[in-house]
Amino acid sequence: MNVPKMLRSFKYAFQGIWVLMQENNARFHLFATVVVVLTGLLVGLSSDEWAIISIIVGLVWVAEAFNTAIEKLCDFVSTEHHPLIGKVKDLSAGAVLIISCIAVIIGIIIFLPKILANL
């Protein structure tokens, strides 16, 4: 095991997270994550519910990171408009939209009954 190489890998990974956080959409996801965590604390989610919320929030973040990486790679490959690159970017953004919609549905399933019970 090469510890210095492994530590450098972590350094690069944190740099990637920093790059991601410069993106407007990632900042929205950060805001949404904070709202979800605070709401979860407020309504008292169970361990199972926290696990589900954590997985779905993580999937949204991973999708956003891949979307950002794909967009940056596409911009590097061609600065001019190209129909195929446009489709790649659209597909990547669509993946984020799909998992985000699923996250909203799961959020409604988990949070709505708890919120209604506290009214």
MDTraj code that builds the backbone (N, CA, C; nanometers):
import mdtraj as md
import numpy as np

residues = "MET ASN VAL PRO LYS MET LEU ARG SER PHE LYS TYR ALA PHE GLN GLY ILE TRP VAL LEU MET GLN GLU ASN ASN ALA ARG PHE HIS LEU PHE ALA THR VAL VAL VAL VAL LEU THR GLY LEU LEU VAL GLY LEU SER SER ASP GLU TRP ALA ILE ILE SER ILE ILE VAL GLY LEU VAL TRP VAL ALA GLU ALA PHE ASN THR ALA ILE GLU LYS LEU CYS ASP PHE VAL SER THR GLU HIS HIS PRO LEU ILE GLY LYS VAL LYS ASP LEU SER ALA GLY ALA VAL LEU ILE ILE SER CYS ILE ALA VAL ILE ILE GLY ILE ILE ILE PHE LEU PRO LYS ILE LEU ALA ASN LEU".split()
xyz = np.array([
    [0.0847, -0.1175, 0.0000],
    [0.0000, 0.0000, 0.0000],
    [0.0890, 0.1236, 0.0000],
    [0.0657, 0.2115, -0.0965],
    [0.1432, 0.3337, -0.1111],
    [0.0652, 0.4494, -0.0471],
    [0.0955, 0.4786, 0.0788],
    [0.0210, 0.5796, 0.1548],
    [0.0325, 0.7187, 0.0933],
    [0.1531, 0.7648, 0.0556],
    [0.1603, 0.8989, -0.0060],
    [0.0741, 0.9111, -0.1318],
    [0.0727, 0.8066, -0.2139],
    [-0.0092, 0.8095, -0.3353],
    [-0.1577, 0.8144, -0.2987],
    [-0.1957, 0.7395, -0.1965],
    [-0.3346, 0.7387, -0.1527],
    [-0.3745, 0.8765, -0.0993],
    [-0.2858, 0.9396, -0.0238],
    [-0.3149, 1.0728, 0.0299],
    [-0.3287, 1.1752, -0.0822],
    [-0.2444, 1.1623, -0.1873],
    [-0.2568, 1.2514, -0.3033],
    [-0.3927, 1.2318, -0.3701],
    [-0.4403, 1.1078, -0.3756],
    [-0.5713, 1.0799, -0.4351],
    [-0.6815, 1.1518, -0.3593],
    [-0.6713, 1.1512, -0.2255],
    [-0.7698, 1.2237, -0.1455],
    [-0.7620, 1.3738, -0.1738],
    [-0.6403, 1.4247, -0.1888],
    [-0.6219, 1.5667, -0.2188],
    [-0.6936, 1.6016, -0.3488],
    [-0.6750, 1.5186, -0.4519],
    [-0.7395, 1.5445, -0.5802],
    [-0.8915, 1.5321, -0.5700],
    [-0.9380, 1.4370, -0.4905],
    [-1.0822, 1.4204, -0.4727],
    [-1.1420, 1.5443, -0.4050],
    [-1.0749, 1.5958, -0.3031],
    [-1.1252, 1.7170, -0.2374],
    [-1.1193, 1.8371, -0.3317],
    [-1.0177, 1.8424, -0.4177],
    [-1.0137, 1.9489, -0.5182],
    [-1.1337, 1.9372, -0.6118],
    [-1.1711, 1.8138, -0.6460],
    [-1.2879, 1.7923, -0.7312],
    [-1.4162, 1.8397, -0.6642],
    [-1.4274, 1.8130, -0.5346],
    [-1.5453, 1.8606, -0.4611],
    [-1.5471, 2.0130, -0.4596],
    [-1.4299, 2.0744, -0.4444],
    [-1.4213, 2.2209, -0.4466],
    [-1.4675, 2.2751, -0.5820],
    [-1.4235, 2.2113, -0.6897],
    [-1.4656, 2.2524, -0.8248],
    [-1.6177, 2.2380, -0.8370],
    [-1.6707, 2.1272, -0.7884],
    [-1.8150, 2.1048, -0.7942],
    [-1.8904, 2.2153, -0.7209],
    [-1.8403, 2.2557, -0.6059],
    [-1.9109, 2.3548, -0.5246],
    [-1.9084, 2.4948, -0.5862],
    [-1.8296, 2.5151, -0.6898],
    [-1.8297, 2.6430, -0.7603],
    [-1.9471, 2.6533, -0.8570],
    [-2.0121, 2.5405, -0.8816],
    [-2.1234, 2.5361, -0.9766],
    [-2.2531, 2.5807, -0.9091],
    [-2.3325, 2.6581, -0.9794],
    [-2.4586, 2.7094, -0.9265],
    [-2.5536, 2.5967, -0.8863],
    [-2.5649, 2.4942, -0.9696],
    [-2.6555, 2.3834, -0.9383],
    [-2.6116, 2.3092, -0.8133],
    [-2.4815, 2.2958, -0.7929],
    [-2.4324, 2.2290, -0.6725],
    [-2.4675, 2.3102, -0.5486],
    [-2.4635, 2.4396, -0.5604],
    [-2.5025, 2.5240, -0.4465],
    [-2.6508, 2.5063, -0.4147],
    [-2.7326, 2.4908, -0.5169],
    [-2.8742, 2.4619, -0.4929],
    [-2.8887, 2.3279, -0.4208],
    [-2.8133, 2.2265, -0.4660],
    [-2.8187, 2.0949, -0.4014],
    [-2.7711, 2.1034, -0.2566],
    [-2.6727, 2.1879, -0.2305],
    [-2.6264, 2.2071, -0.0931],
    [-2.7386, 2.2666, -0.0076],
    [-2.8047, 2.3685, -0.0599],
    [-2.9170, 2.4288, 0.0112],
    [-3.0253, 2.3237, 0.0376],
    [-3.0595, 2.2453, -0.0654],
    [-3.1631, 2.1427, -0.0507],
    [-3.1208, 2.0379, 0.0521],
    [-2.9936, 2.0007, 0.0508],
    [-2.9430, 1.9028, 0.1473],
    [-2.9568, 1.9549, 0.2898],
    [-2.9209, 2.0804, 0.3110],
    [-2.9329, 2.1405, 0.4444],
    [-3.0791, 2.1425, 0.4884],
    [-3.1702, 2.1799, 0.3984],
    [-3.3132, 2.1831, 0.4313],
    [-3.3613, 2.0422, 0.4682],
    [-3.3208, 1.9430, 0.3909],
    [-3.3630, 1.8049, 0.4170],
    [-3.3096, 1.7570, 0.5522],
    [-3.1836, 1.7829, 0.5809],
    [-3.1254, 1.7387, 0.7085],
    [-3.1937, 1.8087, 0.8260],
    [-3.2117, 1.9394, 0.8151],
    [-3.2773, 2.0122, 0.9242],
    [-3.4214, 1.9647, 0.9437],
    [-3.4913, 1.9419, 0.8337],
    [-3.6293, 1.8921, 0.8443],
    [-3.6305, 1.7520, 0.9050],
    [-3.5362, 1.6699, 0.8655],
    [-3.5262, 1.5349, 0.9225],
    [-3.5029, 1.5376, 1.0721],
    [-3.4172, 1.6296, 1.1171],
    [-3.3936, 1.6443, 1.2604],
    [-3.5200, 1.6936, 1.3312],
    [-3.5912, 1.7841, 1.2665],
    [-3.7113, 1.8429, 1.3251],
    [-3.8241, 1.7408, 1.3418],
    [-3.8425, 1.6559, 1.2414],
    [-3.9533, 1.5598, 1.2466],
    [-3.9129, 1.4269, 1.3092],
    [-3.7858, 1.4075, 1.3367],
    [-3.7402, 1.2859, 1.4028],
    [-3.7437, 1.1625, 1.3154],
    [-3.6639, 1.1630, 1.2099],
    [-3.6580, 1.0461, 1.1220],
    [-3.6008, 0.9257, 1.1965],
    [-3.6481, 0.8088, 1.1578],
    [-3.5931, 0.6842, 1.2126],
    [-3.4597, 0.6539, 1.1455],
    [-3.3889, 0.5561, 1.1972],
    [-3.2608, 0.5154, 1.1367],
    [-3.2790, 0.4706, 0.9920],
    [-3.3841, 0.3939, 0.9676],
    [-3.4111, 0.3478, 0.8308],
    [-3.4413, 0.4646, 0.7381],
    [-3.5184, 0.5594, 0.7875],
    [-3.5509, 0.6767, 0.7054],
    [-3.4251, 0.7593, 0.6779],
    [-3.3395, 0.7769, 0.7785],
    [-3.2126, 0.8480, 0.7559],
    [-3.1277, 0.7758, 0.6517],
    [-3.1273, 0.6432, 0.6577],
    [-3.0490, 0.5663, 0.5601],
    [-3.1011, 0.5913, 0.4188],
    [-3.2318, 0.5870, 0.4020],
    [-3.2912, 0.6096, 0.2698],
    [-3.2618, 0.7517, 0.2221],
    [-3.2829, 0.8498, 0.3102],
    [-3.2573, 0.9894, 0.2736],
    [-3.1090, 1.0083, 0.2386],
    [-3.0206, 0.9484, 0.3170],
    [-2.8765, 0.9620, 0.2904],
    [-2.8388, 0.9042, 0.1547],
    [-2.8945, 0.7892, 0.1235],
    [-2.8641, 0.7262, -0.0060],
    [-2.9139, 0.8136, -0.1204],
    [-3.0363, 0.8614, -0.1114],
    [-3.0921, 0.9378, -0.2229],
    [-3.0222, 1.0726, -0.2371],
    [-2.9900, 1.1377, -0.1249],
    [-2.9157, 1.2644, -0.1317],
    [-2.7773, 1.2390, -0.1928],
    [-2.7132, 1.1312, -0.1511],
    [-2.5829, 1.0962, -0.2083],
    [-2.5903, 1.0718, -0.3580],
    [-2.6963, 1.0049, -0.4021],
    [-2.7115, 0.9787, -0.5458],
    [-2.7300, 1.1080, -0.6250],
    [-2.8051, 1.2017, -0.5684],
    [-2.8214, 1.3308, -0.6361],
    [-2.6854, 1.3998, -0.6482],
    [-2.6072, 1.3994, -0.5398],
    [-2.4751, 1.4630, -0.5433],
    [-2.3818, 1.3946, -0.6448],
    [-2.3855, 1.2621, -0.6486],
    [-2.3004, 1.1893, -0.7437],
    [-2.3425, 1.2221, -0.8867],
    [-2.4734, 1.2252, -0.9116],
    [-2.5208, 1.2592, -1.0456],
    [-2.4774, 1.4002, -1.0847],
    [-2.4868, 1.4941, -0.9912],
    [-2.4457, 1.6319, -1.0200],
    [-2.2958, 1.6395, -1.0468],
    [-2.2170, 1.5634, -0.9727],
    [-2.0719, 1.5621, -0.9947],
    [-2.0383, 1.5060, -1.1332],
    [-2.1024, 1.3957, -1.1707],
    [-2.0785, 1.3398, -1.3041],
    [-2.1266, 1.4352, -1.4129],
    [-2.2410, 1.4992, -1.3918],
    [-2.2917, 1.5957, -1.4883],
    [-2.1914, 1.7094, -1.5079],
    [-2.1390, 1.7605, -1.3982],
    [-2.0419, 1.8700, -1.4066],
    [-1.9157, 1.8244, -1.4788],
    [-1.8694, 1.7038, -1.4472],
    [-1.7495, 1.6508, -1.5134],
    [-1.7724, 1.6349, -1.6636],
    [-1.8866, 1.5817, -1.7002],
    [-1.9177, 1.5630, -1.8424],
    [-1.9280, 1.6968, -1.9136],
    [-1.9935, 1.7937, -1.8510],
    [-2.0048, 1.9257, -1.9129],
    [-1.8680, 1.9907, -1.9317],
    [-1.7817, 1.9805, -1.8331],
    [-1.6485, 2.0402, -1.8440],
    [-1.5658, 1.9702, -1.9520],
    [-1.5790, 1.8386, -1.9606],
    [-1.5081, 1.7650, -2.0655],
    [-1.5605, 1.8049, -2.2032],
    [-1.6907, 1.8159, -2.2170],
    [-1.7498, 1.8573, -2.3448],
    [-1.7030, 1.9971, -2.3837],
    [-1.6971, 2.0880, -2.2866],
    [-1.6508, 2.2241, -2.3145],
    [-1.5038, 2.2248, -2.3557],
    [-1.4262, 2.1328, -2.3020],
    [-1.2851, 2.1224, -2.3396],
    [-1.2706, 2.0686, -2.4821],
    [-1.3537, 1.9703, -2.5153],
    [-1.3457, 1.9067, -2.6469],
    [-1.3838, 2.0041, -2.7575],
    [-1.4877, 2.0837, -2.7332],
    [-1.5328, 2.1767, -2.8361],
    [-1.5997, 2.2970, -2.7719],
    [-1.5484, 2.4143, -2.8041],
    [-1.6103, 2.5372, -2.7545],
    [-1.7236, 2.5821, -2.8468],
    [-1.7268, 2.5271, -2.9670],
    [-1.8335, 2.5602, -3.0618],
    [-1.9534, 2.4685, -3.0371],
    [-2.0704, 2.5168, -3.0789],
    [-2.1898, 2.4342, -3.0649],
    [-2.1795, 2.3144, -3.1587],
    [-2.1992, 2.1971, -3.1020],
    [-2.2009, 2.0743, -3.1810],
    [-2.3228, 1.9941, -3.1367],
    [-2.4062, 1.9477, -3.2301],
    [-2.5298, 1.8790, -3.1930],
    [-2.5076, 1.7570, -3.1034],
    [-2.4038, 1.6793, -3.1310],
    [-2.3788, 1.5593, -3.0515],
    [-2.3341, 1.5959, -2.9097],
    [-2.2493, 1.6956, -2.8965],
    [-2.2077, 1.7401, -2.7631],
    [-2.3277, 1.7959, -2.6878],
    [-2.4148, 1.8655, -2.7587],
    [-2.5371, 1.9149, -2.6956],
    [-2.6229, 1.8012, -2.6421],
    [-2.6325, 1.6919, -2.7184],
    [-2.7097, 1.5762, -2.6728],
    [-2.6453, 1.5117, -2.5503],
    [-2.5123, 1.5025, -2.5496],
    [-2.4412, 1.4454, -2.4347],
    [-2.4684, 1.5289, -2.3099],
    [-2.4589, 1.6614, -2.3238],
    [-2.4864, 1.7494, -2.2099],
    [-2.6315, 1.7368, -2.1637],
    [-2.7238, 1.7278, -2.2591],
    [-2.8650, 1.7136, -2.2242],
    [-2.8916, 1.5816, -2.1510],
    [-2.8297, 1.4737, -2.1981],
    [-2.8459, 1.3442, -2.1324],
    [-2.7922, 1.3482, -1.9897],
    [-2.6781, 1.4102, -1.9739],
    [-2.6172, 1.4211, -1.8422],
    [-2.7043, 1.5028, -1.7474],
    [-2.7538, 1.6150, -1.7948],
    [-2.8432, 1.6972, -1.7130],
    [-2.9734, 1.6230, -1.6856],
    [-3.0199, 1.5476, -1.7829],
    [-3.1415, 1.4687, -1.7652],
    [-3.1270, 1.3650, -1.6551],
    [-3.0091, 1.3065, -1.6432],
    [-2.9840, 1.2089, -1.5369],
    [-2.9988, 1.2744, -1.3996],
    [-2.9480, 1.3963, -1.3869],
    [-2.9620, 1.4687, -1.2599],
    [-3.1091, 1.4978, -1.2331],
    [-3.1812, 1.5374, -1.3361],
    [-3.3242, 1.5661, -1.3197],
    [-3.4009, 1.4412, -1.2772],
    [-3.3697, 1.3273, -1.3369],
    [-3.4388, 1.2020, -1.3023],
    [-3.4179, 1.1685, -1.1554],
    [-3.2929, 1.1671, -1.1095],
    [-3.2671, 1.1299, -0.9703],
    [-3.3208, 1.2368, -0.8752],
    [-3.3215, 1.3616, -0.9179],
    [-3.3778, 1.4673, -0.8337],
    [-3.5284, 1.4504, -0.8182],
    [-3.5973, 1.4132, -0.9249],
    [-3.7418, 1.3877, -0.9163],
    [-3.7700, 1.2679, -0.8263],
    [-3.6895, 1.1649, -0.8375],
    [-3.7046, 1.0487, -0.7493],
    [-3.6807, 1.0903, -0.6044],
    [-3.5814, 1.1771, -0.5819],
    [-3.5531, 1.2253, -0.4463],
    [-3.6724, 1.3016, -0.3898],
    [-3.7358, 1.3829, -0.4730],
    [-3.8541, 1.4574, -0.4271],
    [-3.9663, 1.3609, -0.3903],
    [-3.9880, 1.2598, -0.4728],
    [-4.0932, 1.1614, -0.4446],
    [-4.0646, 1.0889, -0.3131],
    [-3.9407, 1.0451, -0.2949],
    [-3.9036, 0.9781, -0.1699],
    [-3.9183, 1.0734, -0.0521],
    [-3.8784, 1.1988, -0.0719],
    [-3.8948, 1.2981, 0.0338],
    [-4.0400, 1.3152, 0.0737],
    [-4.1276, 1.3198, -0.0249],
    [-4.2712, 1.3327, 0.0038],
    [-4.3209, 1.2101, 0.0804],
    [-4.2808, 1.0919, 0.0365],
    [-4.3236, 0.9680, 0.1025],
    [-4.2786, 0.9652, 0.2487],
    [-4.1574, 1.0092, 0.2749],
    [-4.1033, 1.0035, 0.4111],
    [-4.1482, 1.1213, 0.4966],
    [-4.1425, 1.2417, 0.4414],
    [-4.1664, 1.3610, 0.5226],
    [-4.3138, 1.3988, 0.5378],
    [-4.3923, 1.3831, 0.4328],
    [-4.5304, 1.4323, 0.4371],
    [-4.6113, 1.3738, 0.5532],
    [-4.6104, 1.2415, 0.5746],
    [-4.6876, 1.1881, 0.6882],
    [-4.6412, 1.2449, 0.8228],
    [-4.5112, 1.2645, 0.8387],
    [-4.4584, 1.3183, 0.9648],
    [-4.4979, 1.4649, 0.9834],
    [-4.4918, 1.5394, 0.8745],
    [-4.5292, 1.6822, 0.8823],
    [-4.6787, 1.6952, 0.9114],
    [-4.7605, 1.6150, 0.8429],
    [-4.9057, 1.6193, 0.8648],
    [-4.9420, 1.5766, 1.0065],
    [-4.8683, 1.4806, 1.0598],
    [-4.8958, 1.4326, 1.1966],
    [-4.8632, 1.5375, 1.3014],
    [-4.7725, 1.6297, 1.2676],
    [-4.7320, 1.7340, 1.3620],
    [-4.8153, 1.8613, 1.3489],
    [-4.9107, 1.8636, 1.2583],
    [-4.9945, 1.9835, 1.2429],
    [-5.1007, 1.9924, 1.3496],
])
top = md.Topology()
chain = top.add_chain()
for i, resn in enumerate(residues, 1):
    res = top.add_residue(resn, chain, resSeq=i)
    for name in ("N", "CA", "C"):
        top.add_atom(name, md.element.get_by_symbol(name[0]), res)
traj = md.Trajectory(xyz[None], top)
